């Protein structure tokens, strides 16, 4: 019964995760825009955006486990 309940809840979880991804991407675009408007060079902007990207640790963890 637990597995059946999980599959019933799976669409709800997927939509919630999609909402979180959307908010994160919006914040990343806004952060990039603010850095560019402040006059920083493009190389530094890209480095800062990649460094402060909240999804980077999650992607690294998922890819590390998927390669094994």
Biopython code that builds the backbone (N, CA, C, O; Angstrom):
import numpy as np
from Bio.PDB.StructureBuilder import StructureBuilder

atoms = [
    (1, "UNK", "N", (0.831, -1.199, 0.000)),
    (1, "UNK", "CA", (0.000, 0.000, 0.000)),
    (1, "UNK", "C", (0.871, 1.257, 0.000)),
    (1, "UNK", "O", (0.479, 2.276, -0.569)),
    (2, "UNK", "N", (2.047, 1.198, 0.630)),
    (2, "UNK", "CA", (2.924, 2.363, 0.690)),
    (2, "UNK", "C", (3.444, 2.761, -0.674)),
    (2, "UNK", "O", (3.510, 3.949, -0.991)),
    (3, "UNK", "N", (3.812, 1.787, -1.485)),
    (3, "UNK", "CA", (4.315, 2.064, -2.828)),
    (3, "UNK", "C", (3.208, 2.651, -3.702)),
    (3, "UNK", "O", (3.457, 3.559, -4.496)),
    (4, "UNK", "N", (2.006, 2.141, -3.559)),
    (4, "UNK", "CA", (0.858, 2.666, -4.303)),
    (4, "UNK", "C", (0.599, 4.121, -3.925)),
    (4, "UNK", "O", (0.334, 4.956, -4.789)),
    (5, "UNK", "N", (0.675, 4.414, -2.647)),
    (5, "UNK", "CA", (0.477, 5.785, -2.172)),
    (5, "UNK", "C", (1.567, 6.712, -2.720)),
    (5, "UNK", "O", (1.289, 7.853, -3.087)),
    (6, "UNK", "N", (2.799, 6.220, -2.773)),
    (6, "UNK", "CA", (3.895, 7.007, -3.331)),
    (6, "UNK", "C", (3.621, 7.372, -4.784)),
    (6, "UNK", "O", (3.816, 8.522, -5.179)),
    (7, "UNK", "N", (3.173, 6.408, -5.584)),
    (7, "UNK", "CA", (2.906, 6.692, -6.996)),
    (7, "UNK", "C", (1.718, 7.626, -7.181)),
    (7, "UNK", "O", (1.644, 8.338, -8.183)),
    (8, "UNK", "N", (0.804, 7.634, -6.249)),
    (8, "UNK", "CA", (-0.296, 8.602, -6.310)),
    (8, "UNK", "C", (0.206, 10.010, -5.988)),
    (8, "UNK", "O", (-0.311, 10.990, -6.526)),
    (9, "UNK", "N", (1.194, 10.114, -5.128)),
    (9, "UNK", "CA", (1.742, 11.420, -4.734)),
    (9, "UNK", "C", (2.823, 11.924, -5.685)),
    (9, "UNK", "O", (3.193, 13.096, -5.624)),
    (10, "UNK", "N", (3.325, 11.078, -6.545)),
    (10, "UNK", "CA", (4.416, 11.443, -7.440)),
    (10, "UNK", "C", (4.114, 12.662, -8.321)),
    (10, "UNK", "O", (4.983, 13.526, -8.445)),
    (11, "UNK", "N", (2.939, 12.779, -8.934)),
    (11, "UNK", "CA", (2.667, 13.993, -9.729)),
    (11, "UNK", "C", (2.696, 15.278, -8.893)),
    (11, "UNK", "O", (3.158, 16.315, -9.369)),
    (12, "UNK", "N", (2.217, 15.214, -7.681)),
    (12, "UNK", "CA", (2.237, 16.386, -6.801)),
    (12, "UNK", "C", (3.674, 16.790, -6.502)),
    (12, "UNK", "O", (4.020, 17.970, -6.564)),
    (13, "UNK", "N", (4.499, 15.817, -6.182)),
    (13, "UNK", "CA", (5.911, 16.099, -5.917)),
    (13, "UNK", "C", (6.606, 16.667, -7.149)),
    (13, "UNK", "O", (7.426, 17.577, -7.030)),
    (14, "UNK", "N", (6.294, 16.148, -8.315)),
    (14, "UNK", "CA", (6.925, 16.636, -9.550)),
    (14, "UNK", "C", (6.551, 18.091, -9.818)),
    (14, "UNK", "O", (7.406, 18.887, -10.208)),
    (15, "UNK", "N", (5.284, 18.446, -9.613)),
    (15, "UNK", "CA", (4.870, 19.827, -9.838)),
    (15, "UNK", "C", (5.494, 20.772, -8.822)),
    (15, "UNK", "O", (5.840, 21.903, -9.164)),
    (16, "UNK", "N", (5.643, 20.333, -7.595)),
    (16, "UNK", "CA", (6.296, 21.176, -6.587)),
    (16, "UNK", "C", (7.763, 21.394, -6.930)),
    (16, "UNK", "O", (8.276, 22.504, -6.783)),
    (17, "UNK", "N", (8.439, 20.350, -7.383)),
    (17, "UNK", "CA", (9.846, 20.499, -7.764)),
    (17, "UNK", "C", (9.983, 21.414, -8.976)),
    (17, "UNK", "O", (10.932, 22.194, -9.058)),
    (18, "UNK", "N", (9.051, 21.326, -9.910)),
    (18, "UNK", "CA", (9.096, 22.202, -11.077)),
    (18, "UNK", "C", (8.940, 23.657, -10.645)),
    (18, "UNK", "O", (9.572, 24.540, -11.224)),
    (19, "UNK", "N", (8.126, 23.915, -9.659)),
    (19, "UNK", "CA", (7.960, 25.271, -9.143)),
    (19, "UNK", "C", (9.230, 25.785, -8.492)),
    (19, "UNK", "O", (9.583, 26.953, -8.650)),
    (20, "UNK", "N", (9.913, 24.927, -7.767)),
    (20, "UNK", "CA", (11.168, 25.319, -7.118)),
    (20, "UNK", "C", (12.233, 25.613, -8.168)),
    (20, "UNK", "O", (12.992, 26.572, -8.029)),
    (21, "UNK", "N", (12.293, 24.810, -9.198)),
    (21, "UNK", "CA", (13.265, 25.023, -10.270)),
    (21, "UNK", "C", (12.978, 26.347, -10.970)),
    (21, "UNK", "O", (13.903, 27.091, -11.298)),
    (22, "UNK", "N", (11.716, 26.640, -11.198)),
    (22, "UNK", "CA", (11.346, 27.888, -11.864)),
    (22, "UNK", "C", (11.775, 29.097, -11.051)),
    (22, "UNK", "O", (12.314, 30.057, -11.601)),
    (23, "UNK", "N", (11.540, 29.058, -9.745)),
    (23, "UNK", "CA", (11.930, 30.164, -8.866)),
    (23, "UNK", "C", (13.452, 30.296, -8.823)),
    (23, "UNK", "O", (13.982, 31.407, -8.842)),
    (24, "UNK", "N", (14.142, 29.177, -8.767)),
    (24, "UNK", "CA", (15.608, 29.203, -8.739)),
    (24, "UNK", "C", (16.176, 29.790, -10.027)),
    (24, "UNK", "O", (17.104, 30.597, -9.983)),
    (25, "UNK", "N", (15.630, 29.393, -11.167)),
    (25, "UNK", "CA", (16.106, 29.931, -12.447)),
    (25, "UNK", "C", (15.825, 31.425, -12.556)),
    (25, "UNK", "O", (16.647, 32.177, -13.080)),
    (26, "UNK", "N", (14.677, 31.852, -12.066)),
    (26, "UNK", "CA", (14.348, 33.276, -12.091)),
    (26, "UNK", "C", (15.325, 34.068, -11.231)),
    (26, "UNK", "O", (15.771, 35.146, -11.623)),
    (27, "UNK", "N", (15.653, 33.538, -10.068)),
    (27, "UNK", "CA", (16.594, 34.217, -9.179)),
    (27, "UNK", "C", (17.986, 34.281, -9.804)),
    (27, "UNK", "O", (18.686, 35.284, -9.670)),
    (28, "UNK", "N", (18.381, 33.208, -10.485)),
    (28, "UNK", "CA", (19.690, 33.193, -11.130)),
    (28, "UNK", "C", (19.760, 34.229, -12.257)),
    (28, "UNK", "O", (20.776, 34.908, -12.407)),
    (29, "UNK", "N", (18.699, 34.352, -13.044)),
    (29, "UNK", "CA", (18.667, 35.368, -14.102)),
    (29, "UNK", "C", (18.724, 36.777, -13.526)),
    (29, "UNK", "O", (19.413, 37.647, -14.058)),
    (30, "UNK", "N", (17.997, 36.993, -12.437)),
    (30, "UNK", "CA", (17.990, 38.309, -11.798)),
    (30, "UNK", "C", (19.366, 38.641, -11.221)),
    (30, "UNK", "O", (19.832, 39.774, -11.339)),
    (31, "UNK", "N", (20.011, 37.666, -10.606)),
    (31, "UNK", "CA", (21.343, 37.852, -10.049)),
    (31, "UNK", "C", (22.331, 38.228, -11.150)),
    (31, "UNK", "O", (23.138, 39.142, -10.988)),
    (32, "UNK", "N", (22.255, 37.508, -12.276)),
    (32, "UNK", "CA", (23.131, 37.797, -13.411)),
    (32, "UNK", "C", (22.878, 39.210, -13.933)),
    (32, "UNK", "O", (23.822, 39.951, -14.208)),
    (33, "UNK", "N", (21.620, 39.579, -14.067)),
    (33, "UNK", "CA", (21.274, 40.907, -14.576)),
    (33, "UNK", "C", (21.804, 42.004, -13.665)),
    (33, "UNK", "O", (22.328, 43.012, -14.139)),
    (34, "UNK", "N", (21.667, 41.809, -12.359)),
    (34, "UNK", "CA", (22.158, 42.817, -11.411)),
    (34, "UNK", "C", (23.675, 42.946, -11.465)),
    (34, "UNK", "O", (24.203, 44.054, -11.362)),
    (35, "UNK", "N", (24.376, 41.841, -11.623)),
    (35, "UNK", "CA", (25.837, 41.894, -11.724)),
    (35, "UNK", "C", (26.277, 42.618, -12.989)),
    (35, "UNK", "O", (27.213, 43.416, -12.955)),
    (36, "UNK", "N", (25.611, 42.345, -14.100)),
    (36, "UNK", "CA", (25.953, 43.007, -15.356)),
    (36, "UNK", "C", (25.663, 44.502, -15.258)),
    (36, "UNK", "O", (26.459, 45.323, -15.713)),
    (37, "UNK", "N", (24.529, 44.855, -14.666)),
    (37, "UNK", "CA", (24.175, 46.268, -14.530)),
    (37, "UNK", "C", (25.115, 47.012, -13.591)),
    (37, "UNK", "O", (25.257, 48.231, -13.694)),
    (38, "UNK", "N", (25.760, 46.287, -12.673)),
    (38, "UNK", "CA", (26.699, 46.944, -11.770)),
    (38, "UNK", "C", (28.044, 47.219, -12.441)),
    (38, "UNK", "O", (28.899, 47.894, -11.867)),
    (39, "UNK", "N", (28.234, 46.694, -13.664)),
    (39, "UNK", "CA", (29.427, 46.999, -14.427)),
    (39, "UNK", "C", (30.535, 45.980, -14.347)),
    (39, "UNK", "O", (31.661, 46.275, -14.747)),
    (40, "UNK", "N", (30.265, 44.802, -13.850)),
    (40, "UNK", "CA", (31.296, 43.756, -13.786)),
    (40, "UNK", "C", (31.524, 43.149, -15.170)),
    (40, "UNK", "O", (30.590, 43.062, -15.966)),
    (41, "UNK", "N", (32.748, 42.730, -15.461)),
    (41, "UNK", "CA", (33.020, 42.063, -16.743)),
    (41, "UNK", "C", (32.284, 40.722, -16.839)),
    (41, "UNK", "O", (31.968, 40.092, -15.830)),
    (42, "UNK", "N", (32.021, 40.308, -18.078)),
    (42, "UNK", "CA", (31.245, 39.083, -18.311)),
    (42, "UNK", "C", (31.888, 37.840, -17.716)),
    (42, "UNK", "O", (31.183, 36.965, -17.213)),
    (43, "UNK", "N", (33.227, 37.746, -17.764)),
    (43, "UNK", "CA", (33.899, 36.561, -17.211)),
    (43, "UNK", "C", (33.658, 36.438, -15.711)),
    (43, "UNK", "O", (33.421, 35.344, -15.198)),
    (44, "UNK", "N", (33.721, 37.564, -15.018)),
    (44, "UNK", "CA", (33.507, 37.557, -13.562)),
    (44, "UNK", "C", (32.050, 37.264, -13.249)),
    (44, "UNK", "O", (31.748, 36.547, -12.295)),
    (45, "UNK", "N", (31.146, 37.815, -14.051)),
    (45, "UNK", "CA", (29.714, 37.561, -13.840)),
    (45, "UNK", "C", (29.424, 36.073, -13.962)),
    (45, "UNK", "O", (28.744, 35.503, -13.108)),
    (46, "UNK", "N", (29.932, 35.440, -15.012)),
    (46, "UNK", "CA", (29.683, 34.009, -15.202)),
    (46, "UNK", "C", (30.266, 33.181, -14.058)),
    (46, "UNK", "O", (29.644, 32.225, -13.594)),
    (47, "UNK", "N", (31.453, 33.553, -13.615)),
    (47, "UNK", "CA", (32.085, 32.827, -12.508)),
    (47, "UNK", "C", (31.262, 32.949, -11.221)),
    (47, "UNK", "O", (31.063, 31.966, -10.508)),
    (48, "UNK", "N", (30.790, 34.157, -10.934)),
    (48, "UNK", "CA", (29.984, 34.363, -9.725)),
    (48, "UNK", "C", (28.639, 33.649, -9.814)),
    (48, "UNK", "O", (28.177, 33.060, -8.837)),
    (49, "UNK", "N", (28.017, 33.704, -10.984)),
    (49, "UNK", "CA", (26.724, 33.025, -11.153)),
    (49, "UNK", "C", (26.900, 31.524, -10.970)),
    (49, "UNK", "O", (26.079, 30.884, -10.313)),
    (50, "UNK", "N", (27.958, 30.952, -11.540)),
    (50, "UNK", "CA", (28.193, 29.516, -11.370)),
    (50, "UNK", "C", (28.562, 29.165, -9.933)),
    (50, "UNK", "O", (28.183, 28.105, -9.437)),
    (51, "UNK", "N", (29.294, 30.044, -9.265)),
    (51, "UNK", "CA", (29.712, 29.770, -7.889)),
    (51, "UNK", "C", (28.520, 29.796, -6.932)),
    (51, "UNK", "O", (28.429, 28.964, -6.029)),
    (52, "UNK", "N", (27.608, 30.749, -7.127)),
    (52, "UNK", "CA", (26.464, 30.885, -6.225)),
    (52, "UNK", "C", (25.214, 30.183, -6.718)),
    (52, "UNK", "O", (24.130, 30.426, -6.186)),
    (53, "UNK", "N", (25.328, 29.326, -7.712)),
    (53, "UNK", "CA", (24.184, 28.593, -8.236)),
    (53, "UNK", "C", (23.728, 27.559, -7.203)),
    (53, "UNK", "O", (24.497, 26.667, -6.845)),
    (54, "UNK", "N", (22.475, 27.671, -6.716)),
    (54, "UNK", "CA", (22.027, 26.733, -5.670)),
    (54, "UNK", "C", (21.842, 25.306, -6.159)),
    (54, "UNK", "O", (21.838, 24.383, -5.344)),
    (55, "UNK", "N", (21.689, 25.093, -7.462)),
    (55, "UNK", "CA", (21.467, 23.740, -7.956)),
    (55, "UNK", "C", (22.760, 22.987, -8.242)),
    (55, "UNK", "O", (22.716, 21.786, -8.509)),
    (56, "UNK", "N", (23.888, 23.644, -8.195)),
    (56, "UNK", "CA", (25.157, 22.986, -8.509)),
    (56, "UNK", "C", (25.469, 21.821, -7.570)),
    (56, "UNK", "O", (25.797, 20.740, -8.060)),
    (57, "UNK", "N", (25.382, 21.982, -6.246)),
    (57, "UNK", "CA", (25.686, 20.812, -5.384)),
    (57, "UNK", "C", (24.749, 19.632, -5.631)),
    (57, "UNK", "O", (25.175, 18.478, -5.576)),
    (58, "UNK", "N", (23.484, 19.915, -5.899)),
    (58, "UNK", "CA", (22.536, 18.834, -6.154)),
    (58, "UNK", "C", (22.872, 18.120, -7.459)),
    (58, "UNK", "O", (22.837, 16.891, -7.513)),
    (59, "UNK", "N", (23.196, 18.866, -8.508)),
    (59, "UNK", "CA", (23.562, 18.249, -9.783)),
    (59, "UNK", "C", (24.818, 17.412, -9.651)),
    (59, "UNK", "O", (24.890, 16.308, -10.189)),
    (60, "UNK", "N", (25.818, 17.932, -8.932)),
    (60, "UNK", "CA", (27.052, 17.173, -8.753)),
    (60, "UNK", "C", (26.789, 15.870, -8.022)),
    (60, "UNK", "O", (27.349, 14.834, -8.380)),
    (61, "UNK", "N", (25.955, 15.907, -7.014)),
    (61, "UNK", "CA", (25.627, 14.708, -6.255)),
    (61, "UNK", "C", (24.880, 13.701, -7.122)),
    (61, "UNK", "O", (25.198, 12.512, -7.108)),
    (62, "UNK", "N", (23.888, 14.172, -7.878)),
    (62, "UNK", "CA", (23.114, 13.262, -8.727)),
    (62, "UNK", "C", (23.974, 12.657, -9.821)),
    (62, "UNK", "O", (23.864, 11.462, -10.092)),
    (63, "UNK", "N", (24.830, 13.450, -10.458)),
    (63, "UNK", "CA", (25.680, 12.927, -11.519)),
    (63, "UNK", "C", (26.735, 11.982, -10.974)),
    (63, "UNK", "O", (27.114, 11.020, -11.642)),
    (64, "UNK", "N", (27.210, 12.247, -9.770)),
    (64, "UNK", "CA", (28.218, 11.365, -9.175)),
    (64, "UNK", "C", (27.624, 9.980, -8.966)),
    (64, "UNK", "O", (28.282, 8.977, -9.241)),
    (65, "UNK", "N", (26.386, 9.916, -8.482)),
    (65, "UNK", "CA", (25.773, 8.623, -8.227)),
    (65, "UNK", "C", (25.284, 7.952, -9.509)),
    (65, "UNK", "O", (25.185, 6.726, -9.561)),
    (66, "UNK", "N", (24.977, 8.735, -10.541)),
    (66, "UNK", "CA", (24.495, 8.133, -11.779)),
    (66, "UNK", "C", (25.629, 7.543, -12.616)),
    (66, "UNK", "O", (25.387, 6.684, -13.464)),
    (67, "UNK", "N", (26.858, 7.991, -12.389)),
    (67, "UNK", "CA", (27.994, 7.488, -13.158)),
    (67, "UNK", "C", (28.489, 6.149, -12.663)),
    (67, "UNK", "O", (29.199, 5.452, -13.388)),
    (68, "UNK", "N", (28.139, 5.775, -11.467)),
    (68, "UNK", "CA", (28.629, 4.514, -10.884)),
    (68, "UNK", "C", (27.945, 3.325, -11.453)),
    (68, "UNK", "O", (28.245, 2.196, -11.066)),
]
sb = StructureBuilder()
sb.init_structure("model")
sb.init_model(0)
sb.init_chain("A")
sb.init_seg("    ")
for serial, (resi, resn, name, xyz) in enumerate(atoms, 1):
    if name == "N":
        sb.init_residue(resn, " ", resi, " ")
    sb.init_atom(name, np.array(xyz, "f"), 0.0, 1.0, " ", f" {name:<3s}", serial, name[0])
structure = sb.get_structure()
